Amino acid sequence: MKTKLHELLQFPCLFTYKIIGIANIKLHEQIIQIIQTYISNEYTSSIKSSKKNNFYSVSITITAINIQQIEILYEEFAKLELVRIVL
């Protein structure tokens, strides 16, 4: 994934992902499993459901140590079947 984030960020820094996916409790569980695989420090997460409860919006904030970490997590989240958008 080619981004210009490395030009904009100074590491370590707080970085927030917003992941939108199908409203299924497994979505949050799968996201947390990925985070725990790649992040050794603390993180915060929150979930909001859409107005009709069809989708969840999961926000995850990490302390990123480098651009590779950010890009790997983007790619891993996007691979999840329940995920529709990763911002």
PDB file as gemmi writes it, atoms N, CA and C in Angstrom:
CRYST1    1.000    1.000    1.000  90.00  90.00  90.00 P 1                      
ATOM      1  N   MET A   1       0.852  -1.171   0.000  1.00  0.00           N  
ATOM      2  CA  MET A   1       0.000   0.000   0.000  1.00  0.00           C  
ATOM      3  C   MET A   1       0.898   1.234   0.000  1.00  0.00           C  
ATOM      4  N   LYS A   2       0.729   2.105  -0.965  1.00  0.00           N  
ATOM      5  CA  LYS A   2       1.526   3.327  -1.070  1.00  0.00           C  
ATOM      6  C   LYS A   2       0.751   4.490  -0.455  1.00  0.00           C  
ATOM      7  N   THR A   3       1.329   5.092   0.568  1.00  0.00           N  
ATOM      8  CA  THR A   3       0.712   6.255   1.204  1.00  0.00           C  
ATOM      9  C   THR A   3       1.766   7.332   1.413  1.00  0.00           C  
ATOM     10  N   LYS A   4       1.317   8.507   1.758  1.00  0.00           N  
ATOM     11  CA  LYS A   4       2.227   9.593   2.104  1.00  0.00           C  
ATOM     12  C   LYS A   4       2.190   9.866   3.605  1.00  0.00           C  
ATOM     13  N   LEU A   5       1.648   8.916   4.349  1.00  0.00           N  
ATOM     14  CA  LEU A   5       1.564   9.093   5.792  1.00  0.00           C  
ATOM     15  C   LEU A   5       2.929   9.286   6.431  1.00  0.00           C  
ATOM     16  N   HIS A   6       3.934   8.592   5.911  1.00  0.00           N  
ATOM     17  CA  HIS A   6       5.272   8.706   6.497  1.00  0.00           C  
ATOM     18  C   HIS A   6       5.794  10.135   6.434  1.00  0.00           C  
ATOM     19  N   GLU A   7       5.277  10.930   5.491  1.00  0.00           N  
ATOM     20  CA  GLU A   7       5.681  12.332   5.387  1.00  0.00           C  
ATOM     21  C   GLU A   7       4.940  13.218   6.387  1.00  0.00           C  
ATOM     22  N   LEU A   8       3.800  12.734   6.871  1.00  0.00           N  
ATOM     23  CA  LEU A   8       2.949  13.552   7.729  1.00  0.00           C  
ATOM     24  C   LEU A   8       3.061  13.218   9.215  1.00  0.00           C  
ATOM     25  N   LEU A   9       3.524  12.015   9.510  1.00  0.00           N  
ATOM     26  CA  LEU A   9       3.535  11.564  10.902  1.00  0.00           C  
ATOM     27  C   LEU A   9       4.945  11.517  11.482  1.00  0.00           C  
ATOM     28  N   GLN A  10       5.022  11.757  12.786  1.00  0.00           N  
ATOM     29  CA  GLN A  10       6.271  11.577  13.522  1.00  0.00           C  
ATOM     30  C   GLN A  10       6.020  10.479  14.548  1.00  0.00           C  
ATOM     31  N   PHE A  11       6.884   9.489  14.531  1.00  0.00           N  
ATOM     32  CA  PHE A  11       6.674   8.302  15.365  1.00  0.00           C  
ATOM     33  C   PHE A  11       7.498   8.367  16.635  1.00  0.00           C  
ATOM     34  N   PRO A  12       6.973   7.791  17.715  1.00  0.00           N  
ATOM     35  CA  PRO A  12       5.677   7.161  17.884  1.00  0.00           C  
ATOM     36  C   PRO A  12       4.559   8.199  17.917  1.00  0.00           C  
ATOM     37  N   CYS A  13       3.353   7.786  17.517  1.00  0.00           N  
ATOM     38  CA  CYS A  13       2.201   8.688  17.512  1.00  0.00           C  
ATOM     39  C   CYS A  13       0.919   7.894  17.698  1.00  0.00           C  
ATOM     40  N   LEU A  14      -0.111   8.587  18.157  1.00  0.00           N  
ATOM     41  CA  LEU A  14      -1.424   7.960  18.235  1.00  0.00           C  
ATOM     42  C   LEU A  14      -2.009   7.909  16.833  1.00  0.00           C  
ATOM     43  N   PHE A  15      -2.605   6.774  16.488  1.00  0.00           N  
ATOM     44  CA  PHE A  15      -3.197   6.604  15.166  1.00  0.00           C  
ATOM     45  C   PHE A  15      -4.520   5.875  15.331  1.00  0.00           C  
ATOM     46  N   THR A  16      -5.572   6.424  14.719  1.00  0.00           N  
ATOM     47  CA  THR A  16      -6.906   5.845  14.851  1.00  0.00           C  
ATOM     48  C   THR A  16      -7.366   5.265  13.524  1.00  0.00           C  
ATOM     49  N   TYR A  17      -7.847   4.033  13.591  1.00  0.00           N  
ATOM     50  CA  TYR A  17      -8.482   3.364  12.454  1.00  0.00           C  
ATOM     51  C   TYR A  17      -9.981   3.395  12.685  1.00  0.00           C  
ATOM     52  N   LYS A  18     -10.743   3.591  11.637  1.00  0.00           N  
ATOM     53  CA  LYS A  18     -12.188   3.432  11.707  1.00  0.00           C  
ATOM     54  C   LYS A  18     -12.531   2.326  10.737  1.00  0.00           C  
ATOM     55  N   ILE A  19     -13.151   1.289  11.256  1.00  0.00           N  
ATOM     56  CA  ILE A  19     -13.469   0.110  10.466  1.00  0.00           C  
ATOM     57  C   ILE A  19     -14.983  -0.047  10.454  1.00  0.00           C  
ATOM     58  N   ILE A  20     -15.566  -0.072   9.278  1.00  0.00           N  
ATOM     59  CA  ILE A  20     -17.006  -0.212   9.136  1.00  0.00           C  
ATOM     60  C   ILE A  20     -17.288  -1.581   8.537  1.00  0.00           C  
ATOM     61  N   GLY A  21     -18.182  -2.303   9.191  1.00  0.00           N  
ATOM     62  CA  GLY A  21     -18.494  -3.647   8.724  1.00  0.00           C  
ATOM     63  C   GLY A  21     -19.887  -4.083   9.109  1.00  0.00           C  
ATOM     64  N   ILE A  22     -20.233  -5.287   8.694  1.00  0.00           N  
ATOM     65  CA  ILE A  22     -21.527  -5.883   8.982  1.00  0.00           C  
ATOM     66  C   ILE A  22     -21.711  -5.992  10.498  1.00  0.00           C  
ATOM     67  N   ALA A  23     -22.926  -5.695  10.965  1.00  0.00           N  
ATOM     68  CA  ALA A  23     -23.230  -5.745  12.397  1.00  0.00           C  
ATOM     69  C   ALA A  23     -23.233  -7.193  12.875  1.00  0.00           C  
ATOM     70  N   ASN A  24     -22.094  -7.610  13.393  1.00  0.00           N  
ATOM     71  CA  ASN A  24     -21.913  -8.974  13.888  1.00  0.00           C  
ATOM     72  C   ASN A  24     -20.851  -8.877  14.976  1.00  0.00           C  
ATOM     73  N   ILE A  25     -21.115  -9.452  16.137  1.00  0.00           N  
ATOM     74  CA  ILE A  25     -20.170  -9.358  17.251  1.00  0.00           C  
ATOM     75  C   ILE A  25     -18.801  -9.922  16.877  1.00  0.00           C  
ATOM     76  N   LYS A  26     -18.757 -10.837  15.925  1.00  0.00           N  
ATOM     77  CA  LYS A  26     -17.483 -11.406  15.485  1.00  0.00           C  
ATOM     78  C   LYS A  26     -16.580 -10.348  14.857  1.00  0.00           C  
ATOM     79  N   LEU A  27     -17.165  -9.285  14.301  1.00  0.00           N  
ATOM     80  CA  LEU A  27     -16.361  -8.218  13.704  1.00  0.00           C  
ATOM     81  C   LEU A  27     -15.400  -7.649  14.731  1.00  0.00           C  
ATOM     82  N   HIS A  28     -15.915  -7.247  15.875  1.00  0.00           N  
ATOM     83  CA  HIS A  28     -15.068  -6.653  16.910  1.00  0.00           C  
ATOM     84  C   HIS A  28     -14.054  -7.672  17.424  1.00  0.00           C  
ATOM     85  N   GLU A  29     -14.481  -8.905  17.617  1.00  0.00           N  
ATOM     86  CA  GLU A  29     -13.571  -9.952  18.092  1.00  0.00           C  
ATOM     87  C   GLU A  29     -12.415 -10.165  17.121  1.00  0.00           C  
ATOM     88  N   GLN A  30     -12.703 -10.201  15.828  1.00  0.00           N  
ATOM     89  CA  GLN A  30     -11.662 -10.413  14.823  1.00  0.00           C  
ATOM     90  C   GLN A  30     -10.700  -9.233  14.765  1.00  0.00           C  
ATOM     91  N   ILE A  31     -11.222  -8.026  14.889  1.00  0.00           N  
ATOM     92  CA  ILE A  31     -10.376  -6.827  14.886  1.00  0.00           C  
ATOM     93  C   ILE A  31      -9.435  -6.841  16.090  1.00  0.00           C  
ATOM     94  N   ILE A  32      -9.970  -7.165  17.264  1.00  0.00           N  
ATOM     95  CA  ILE A  32      -9.151  -7.216  18.476  1.00  0.00           C  
ATOM     96  C   ILE A  32      -8.093  -8.303  18.359  1.00  0.00           C  
ATOM     97  N   GLN A  33      -8.431  -9.421  17.767  1.00  0.00           N  
ATOM     98  CA  GLN A  33      -7.452 -10.493  17.576  1.00  0.00           C  
ATOM     99  C   GLN A  33      -6.283 -10.021  16.713  1.00  0.00           C  
ATOM    100  N   ILE A  34      -6.576  -9.279  15.647  1.00  0.00           N  
ATOM    101  CA  ILE A  34      -5.515  -8.725  14.794  1.00  0.00           C  
ATOM    102  C   ILE A  34      -4.670  -7.734  15.579  1.00  0.00           C  
ATOM    103  N   ILE A  35      -5.314  -6.848  16.303  1.00  0.00           N  
ATOM    104  CA  ILE A  35      -4.590  -5.850  17.097  1.00  0.00           C  
ATOM    105  C   ILE A  35      -3.639  -6.549  18.075  1.00  0.00           C  
ATOM    106  N   GLN A  36      -4.114  -7.553  18.768  1.00  0.00           N  
ATOM    107  CA  GLN A  36      -3.290  -8.238  19.756  1.00  0.00           C  
ATOM    108  C   GLN A  36      -2.140  -9.013  19.114  1.00  0.00           C  
ATOM    109  N   THR A  37      -2.282  -9.367  17.849  1.00  0.00           N  
ATOM    110  CA  THR A  37      -1.209 -10.048  17.135  1.00  0.00           C  
ATOM    111  C   THR A  37      -0.080  -9.081  16.788  1.00  0.00           C  
ATOM    112  N   TYR A  38      -0.431  -7.845  16.426  1.00  0.00           N  
ATOM    113  CA  TYR A  38       0.559  -6.897  15.909  1.00  0.00           C  
ATOM    114  C   TYR A  38       0.953  -5.777  16.865  1.00  0.00           C  
ATOM    115  N   ILE A  39       0.209  -5.575  17.918  1.00  0.00           N  
ATOM    116  CA  ILE A  39       0.476  -4.457  18.832  1.00  0.00           C  
ATOM    117  C   ILE A  39       0.893  -4.997  20.191  1.00  0.00           C  
ATOM    118  N   SER A  40       2.030  -4.552  20.665  1.00  0.00           N  
ATOM    119  CA  SER A  40       2.505  -5.014  21.967  1.00  0.00           C  
ATOM    120  C   SER A  40       2.122  -4.044  23.089  1.00  0.00           C  
ATOM    121  N   ASN A  41       1.709  -2.847  22.721  1.00  0.00           N  
ATOM    122  CA  ASN A  41       1.337  -1.866  23.740  1.00  0.00           C  
ATOM    123  C   ASN A  41      -0.187  -1.737  23.817  1.00  0.00           C  
ATOM    124  N   GLU A  42      -0.651  -0.785  24.587  1.00  0.00           N  
ATOM    125  CA  GLU A  42      -2.077  -0.616  24.803  1.00  0.00           C  
ATOM    126  C   GLU A  42      -2.772  -0.012  23.590  1.00  0.00           C  
ATOM    127  N   TYR A  43      -4.072  -0.224  23.542  1.00  0.00           N  
ATOM    128  CA  TYR A  43      -4.917   0.340  22.500  1.00  0.00           C  
ATOM    129  C   TYR A  43      -6.282   0.625  23.117  1.00  0.00           C  
ATOM    130  N   THR A  44      -7.073   1.426  22.455  1.00  0.00           N  
ATOM    131  CA  THR A  44      -8.450   1.658  22.887  1.00  0.00           C  
ATOM    132  C   THR A  44      -9.367   1.348  21.721  1.00  0.00           C  
ATOM    133  N   SER A  45     -10.570   0.901  22.044  1.00  0.00           N  
ATOM    134  CA  SER A  45     -11.536   0.610  20.991  1.00  0.00           C  
ATOM    135  C   SER A  45     -12.926   1.031  21.431  1.00  0.00           C  
ATOM    136  N   SER A  46     -13.752   1.351  20.452  1.00  0.00           N  
ATOM    137  CA  SER A  46     -15.153   1.657  20.707  1.00  0.00           C  
ATOM    138  C   SER A  46     -15.970   1.189  19.510  1.00  0.00           C  
ATOM    139  N   ILE A  47     -17.232   0.876  19.772  1.00  0.00           N  
ATOM    140  CA  ILE A  47     -18.129   0.398  18.721  1.00  0.00           C  
ATOM    141  C   ILE A  47     -19.392   1.238  18.738  1.00  0.00           C  
ATOM    142  N   LYS A  48     -19.843   1.602  17.555  1.00  0.00           N  
ATOM    143  CA  LYS A  48     -21.130   2.272  17.390  1.00  0.00           C  
ATOM    144  C   LYS A  48     -21.898   1.511  16.318  1.00  0.00           C  
ATOM    145  N   SER A  49     -23.190   1.410  16.506  1.00  0.00           N  
ATOM    146  CA  SER A  49     -23.996   0.750  15.481  1.00  0.00           C  
ATOM    147  C   SER A  49     -24.705   1.800  14.641  1.00  0.00           C  
ATOM    148  N   SER A  50     -25.025   1.417  13.407  1.00  0.00           N  
ATOM    149  CA  SER A  50     -25.715   2.329  12.500  1.00  0.00           C  
ATOM    150  C   SER A  50     -27.165   2.505  12.949  1.00  0.00           C  
ATOM    151  N   LYS A  51     -27.827   3.468  12.378  1.00  0.00           N  
ATOM    152  CA  LYS A  51     -29.196   3.799  12.763  1.00  0.00           C  
ATOM    153  C   LYS A  51     -30.129   2.593  12.673  1.00  0.00           C  
ATOM    154  N   LYS A  52     -29.971   1.794  11.617  1.00  0.00           N  
ATOM    155  CA  LYS A  52     -30.819   0.616  11.424  1.00  0.00           C  
ATOM    156  C   LYS A  52     -30.164  -0.663  11.950  1.00  0.00           C  
ATOM    157  N   ASN A  53     -29.035  -0.522  12.637  1.00  0.00           N  
ATOM    158  CA  ASN A  53     -28.296  -1.651  13.221  1.00  0.00           C  
ATOM    159  C   ASN A  53     -27.823  -2.671  12.186  1.00  0.00           C  
ATOM    160  N   ASN A  54     -27.574  -2.217  10.971  1.00  0.00           N  
ATOM    161  CA  ASN A  54     -27.059  -3.106   9.928  1.00  0.00           C  
ATOM    162  C   ASN A  54     -25.535  -3.159   9.925  1.00  0.00           C  
ATOM    163  N   PHE A  55     -24.905  -2.095  10.425  1.00  0.00           N  
ATOM    164  CA  PHE A  55     -23.449  -1.972  10.383  1.00  0.00           C  
ATOM    165  C   PHE A  55     -22.909  -1.534  11.740  1.00  0.00           C  
ATOM    166  N   TYR A  56     -21.647  -1.896  11.979  1.00  0.00           N  
ATOM    167  CA  TYR A  56     -20.903  -1.402  13.129  1.00  0.00           C  
ATOM    168  C   TYR A  56     -19.773  -0.517  12.621  1.00  0.00           C  
ATOM    169  N   SER A  57     -19.493   0.511  13.385  1.00  0.00           N  
ATOM    170  CA  SER A  57     -18.313   1.333  13.168  1.00  0.00           C  
ATOM    171  C   SER A  57     -17.406   1.120  14.372  1.00  0.00           C  
ATOM    172  N   VAL A  58     -16.245   0.534  14.116  1.00  0.00           N  
ATOM    173  CA  VAL A  58     -15.300   0.228  15.188  1.00  0.00           C  
ATOM    174  C   VAL A  58     -14.128   1.196  15.058  1.00  0.00           C  
ATOM    175  N   SER A  59     -13.860   1.926  16.131  1.00  0.00           N  
ATOM    176  CA  SER A  59     -12.700   2.822  16.172  1.00  0.00           C  
ATOM    177  C   SER A  59     -11.640   2.192  17.062  1.00  0.00           C  
ATOM    178  N   ILE A  60     -10.419   2.122  16.541  1.00  0.00           N  
ATOM    179  CA  ILE A  60      -9.280   1.564  17.278  1.00  0.00           C  
ATOM    180  C   ILE A  60      -8.173   2.600  17.258  1.00  0.00           C  
ATOM    181  N   THR A  61      -7.681   2.983  18.434  1.00  0.00           N  
ATOM    182  CA  THR A  61      -6.561   3.908  18.518  1.00  0.00           C  
ATOM    183  C   THR A  61      -5.366   3.175  19.110  1.00  0.00           C  
ATOM    184  N   ILE A  62      -4.253   3.264  18.394  1.00  0.00           N  
ATOM    185  CA  ILE A  62      -3.016   2.617  18.828  1.00  0.00           C  
ATOM    186  C   ILE A  62      -1.912   3.666  18.941  1.00  0.00           C  
ATOM    187  N   THR A  63      -0.831   3.295  19.576  1.00  0.00           N  
ATOM    188  CA  THR A  63       0.386   4.091  19.523  1.00  0.00           C  
ATOM    189  C   THR A  63       1.273   3.432  18.482  1.00  0.00           C  
ATOM    190  N   ALA A  64       1.313   4.024  17.315  1.00  0.00           N  
ATOM    191  CA  ALA A  64       2.081   3.461  16.198  1.00  0.00           C  
ATOM    192  C   ALA A  64       3.556   3.784  16.371  1.00  0.00           C  
ATOM    193  N   ILE A  65       4.389   2.788  16.075  1.00  0.00           N  
ATOM    194  CA  ILE A  65       5.829   2.997  16.212  1.00  0.00           C  
ATOM    195  C   ILE A  65       6.517   3.227  14.863  1.00  0.00           C  
ATOM    196  N   ASN A  66       5.840   2.852  13.772  1.00  0.00           N  
ATOM    197  CA  ASN A  66       6.390   3.112  12.440  1.00  0.00           C  
ATOM    198  C   ASN A  66       5.301   2.968  11.376  1.00  0.00           C  
ATOM    199  N   ILE A  67       5.593   3.387  10.169  1.00  0.00           N  
ATOM    200  CA  ILE A  67       4.617   3.369   9.084  1.00  0.00           C  
ATOM    201  C   ILE A  67       4.268   1.941   8.665  1.00  0.00           C  
ATOM    202  N   GLN A  68       5.217   1.036   8.764  1.00  0.00           N  
ATOM    203  CA  GLN A  68       4.956  -0.356   8.392  1.00  0.00           C  
ATOM    204  C   GLN A  68       3.859  -0.958   9.269  1.00  0.00           C  
ATOM    205  N   GLN A  69       3.882  -0.635  10.535  1.00  0.00           N  
ATOM    206  CA  GLN A  69       2.865  -1.131  11.457  1.00  0.00           C  
ATOM    207  C   GLN A  69       1.478  -0.639  11.035  1.00  0.00           C  
ATOM    208  N   ILE A  70       1.381   0.623  10.688  1.00  0.00           N  
ATOM    209  CA  ILE A  70       0.107   1.199  10.249  1.00  0.00           C  
ATOM    210  C   ILE A  70      -0.389   0.509   8.987  1.00  0.00           C  
ATOM    211  N   GLU A  71       0.478   0.334   8.022  1.00  0.00           N  
ATOM    212  CA  GLU A  71       0.081  -0.262   6.746  1.00  0.00           C  
ATOM    213  C   GLU A  71      -0.287  -1.733   6.883  1.00  0.00           C  
ATOM    214  N   ILE A  72       0.429  -2.471   7.712  1.00  0.00           N  
ATOM    215  CA  ILE A  72       0.099  -3.887   7.932  1.00  0.00           C  
ATOM    216  C   ILE A  72      -1.297  -4.020   8.524  1.00  0.00           C  
ATOM    217  N   LEU A  73      -1.613  -3.177   9.498  1.00  0.00           N  
ATOM    218  CA  LEU A  73      -2.933  -3.261  10.117  1.00  0.00           C  
ATOM    219  C   LEU A  73      -4.032  -2.902   9.119  1.00  0.00           C  
ATOM    220  N   TYR A  74      -3.823  -1.881   8.286  1.00  0.00           N  
ATOM    221  CA  TYR A  74      -4.793  -1.569   7.228  1.00  0.00           C  
ATOM    222  C   TYR A  74      -5.062  -2.809   6.376  1.00  0.00           C  
ATOM    223  N   GLU A  75      -4.004  -3.460   5.943  1.00  0.00           N  
ATOM    224  CA  GLU A  75      -4.141  -4.633   5.081  1.00  0.00           C  
ATOM    225  C   GLU A  75      -4.842  -5.786   5.795  1.00  0.00           C  
ATOM    226  N   GLU A  76      -4.498  -6.030   7.047  1.00  0.00           N  
ATOM    227  CA  GLU A  76      -5.113  -7.129   7.803  1.00  0.00           C  
ATOM    228  C   GLU A  76      -6.592  -6.877   8.063  1.00  0.00           C  
ATOM    229  N   PHE A  77      -6.958  -5.644   8.415  1.00  0.00           N  
ATOM    230  CA  PHE A  77      -8.371  -5.329   8.639  1.00  0.00           C  
ATOM    231  C   PHE A  77      -9.174  -5.513   7.351  1.00  0.00           C  
ATOM    232  N   ALA A  78      -8.623  -5.080   6.243  1.00  0.00           N  
ATOM    233  CA  ALA A  78      -9.320  -5.167   4.956  1.00  0.00           C  
ATOM    234  C   ALA A  78      -9.577  -6.612   4.524  1.00  0.00           C  
ATOM    235  N   LYS A  79      -8.789  -7.550   5.007  1.00  0.00           N  
ATOM    236  CA  LYS A  79      -8.946  -8.960   4.652  1.00  0.00           C  
ATOM    237  C   LYS A  79     -10.151  -9.619   5.332  1.00  0.00           C  
ATOM    238  N   LEU A  80     -10.649  -9.016   6.392  1.00  0.00           N  
ATOM    239  CA  LEU A  80     -11.755  -9.614   7.138  1.00  0.00           C  
ATOM    240  C   LEU A  80     -13.037  -9.605   6.310  1.00  0.00           C  
ATOM    241  N   GLU A  81     -13.725 -10.726   6.280  1.00  0.00           N  
ATOM    242  CA  GLU A  81     -14.926 -10.876   5.457  1.00  0.00           C  
ATOM    243  C   GLU A  81     -16.048  -9.920   5.864  1.00  0.00           C  
ATOM    244  N   LEU A  82     -16.176  -9.618   7.149  1.00  0.00           N  
ATOM    245  CA  LEU A  82     -17.242  -8.739   7.607  1.00  0.00           C  
ATOM    246  C   LEU A  82     -16.965  -7.257   7.355  1.00  0.00           C  
ATOM    247  N   VAL A  83     -15.737  -6.910   7.051  1.00  0.00           N  
ATOM    248  CA  VAL A  83     -15.344  -5.502   6.873  1.00  0.00           C  
ATOM    249  C   VAL A  83     -15.761  -4.995   5.502  1.00  0.00           C  
ATOM    250  N   ARG A  84     -16.290  -3.780   5.481  1.00  0.00           N  
ATOM    251  CA  ARG A  84     -16.666  -3.126   4.236  1.00  0.00           C  
ATOM    252  C   ARG A  84     -15.740  -1.955   3.891  1.00  0.00           C  
ATOM    253  N   ILE A  85     -15.302  -1.203   4.917  1.00  0.00           N  
ATOM    254  CA  ILE A  85     -14.451  -0.025   4.701  1.00  0.00           C  
ATOM    255  C   ILE A  85     -13.456   0.091   5.856  1.00  0.00           C  
ATOM    256  N   VAL A  86     -12.212   0.418   5.528  1.00  0.00           N  
ATOM    257  CA  VAL A  86     -11.209   0.721   6.559  1.00  0.00           C  
ATOM    258  C   VAL A  86     -10.710   2.132   6.283  1.00  0.00           C  
ATOM    259  N   LEU A  87     -10.884   2.992   7.256  1.00  0.00           N  
ATOM    260  CA  LEU A  87     -10.429   4.391   7.128  1.00  0.00           C  
ATOM    261  C   LEU A  87      -9.321   4.662   8.120  1.00  0.00           C  
TER     262      LEU A  87                                                      
END                                                                             
